[in-house]
């Protein structure tokens, strides 16, 4: 609360995303729809839809709801 505010790039968190407790989302970050950010993660960058984003430094761990091809 005592920190001076700095105007930077906007943060975009799309519909249905979950943010874990203690996660920090830095300026300029874009998190896609239905993504999950793990607790105590520090996020910076652009992440696609259905991402699972892990610990510091944040990285894409895997993508949820991947389509599987049926074997014939």
C-alpha positions as CSV (number, residue, x, y, z in Angstrom):
1,X,0.0,0.0,0.0
2,X,2.9,2.4,0.6
3,X,4.6,1.5,-2.7
4,X,4.3,4.3,-5.3
5,X,2.2,3.2,-8.3
6,X,3.9,2.8,-11.6
7,X,1.9,2.8,-14.8
8,X,3.0,-0.1,-16.9
9,X,1.6,-2.4,-19.4
10,X,-1.9,-3.8,-18.6
11,X,-2.5,-7.3,-17.2
12,X,-5.0,-9.5,-19.1
13,X,-6.6,-12.4,-17.3
14,X,-9.2,-14.1,-19.5
15,X,-12.5,-15.7,-18.6
16,X,-12.5,-18.7,-16.2
17,X,-8.8,-18.6,-15.1
18,X,-7.9,-19.5,-11.6
19,X,-5.2,-17.7,-9.7
20,X,-3.6,-19.5,-6.7
21,X,-3.0,-18.0,-3.3
22,X,0.0,-15.7,-3.2
23,X,0.6,-15.6,-6.9
24,X,2.1,-12.4,-8.3
25,X,1.0,-11.3,-11.8
26,X,3.5,-8.8,-13.3
27,X,2.8,-6.0,-15.7
28,X,2.3,-7.0,-19.3
29,X,1.2,-10.6,-18.5
30,X,-1.5,-12.2,-20.6
31,X,-3.2,-15.4,-19.2
32,X,-5.4,-17.3,-21.6
33,X,-9.0,-18.6,-20.9
34,X,-9.5,-21.4,-18.4
35,X,-5.9,-21.4,-17.3
36,X,-4.5,-22.2,-13.8
37,X,-1.8,-20.3,-12.0
38,X,-0.2,-22.2,-9.2
39,X,0.0,-20.8,-5.6
40,X,3.0,-18.6,-4.9
41,X,4.0,-18.3,-8.6
42,X,5.4,-15.2,-10.2
43,X,3.9,-14.8,-13.7
44,X,5.4,-12.8,-16.5
45,X,4.8,-13.2,-20.2
46,X,2.0,-14.6,-22.5
47,X,0.4,-17.9,-21.9
48,X,-2.1,-19.6,-24.2
49,X,-5.6,-20.8,-23.3
50,X,-5.9,-23.9,-21.0
51,X,-2.4,-23.4,-19.6
52,X,-1.2,-24.7,-16.2
53,X,1.5,-22.3,-15.0
54,X,4.0,-23.3,-12.4
55,X,6.4,-22.0,-9.8
56,X,8.9,-19.2,-9.9
57,X,10.1,-18.3,-12.5
58,X,6.7,-19.1,-14.1
59,X,6.6,-21.5,-17.0
60,X,4.0,-23.5,-18.9
61,X,3.9,-26.9,-17.2
62,X,1.3,-28.4,-19.5
63,X,-1.9,-27.6,-21.4
64,X,-5.3,-28.8,-20.1
65,X,-7.9,-30.4,-22.3
66,X,-5.6,-31.6,-25.1
67,X,-7.4,-33.5,-27.8
68,X,-6.5,-37.1,-28.4
69,X,-6.8,-38.8,-31.7
70,X,-8.9,-42.0,-31.6
71,X,-7.2,-45.2,-32.7
72,X,-9.1,-46.9,-35.5
